[in-house]
């Protein structure tokens, strides 16, 4: 993904034979603004919630799971905070929005 941002100014996203986005990469990233959240969960919390969340990234370390969540509303998790979206977050956001329609 980082190579893409270095090589291209614009992007087109096709998903399930439909155009989901066409335009500058920065605009695509902006579409996910306010829909990306970060939380750190214990292993038990992660196991309880993992099937309910759209997760764009996961990093496990010493029994804790740092996750980035894609959601239209703030997830009801302790310590969750809004974060700046990445291109990967925007991709997952746009694809998940298309799937729900």
NORVENTA-V869563 format. One record per helix or strand of 3 or more residues. SS is the DSSP state (@ for helix, = for strand). FROM is the first residue (numbers start at 0). LEN is the number of residues. If there is no record, write none. Layout:
BEGIN
ss=SS from=FROM len=LEN
ss=SS from=FROM len=LEN
END
This chain:
BEGIN
ss=@ from=1 len=6
ss== from=9 len=6
ss== from=17 len=7
ss=@ from=24 len=7
ss== from=35 len=7
ss=@ from=42 len=7
ss== from=53 len=8
ss== from=63 len=7
ss=@ from=86 len=14
END
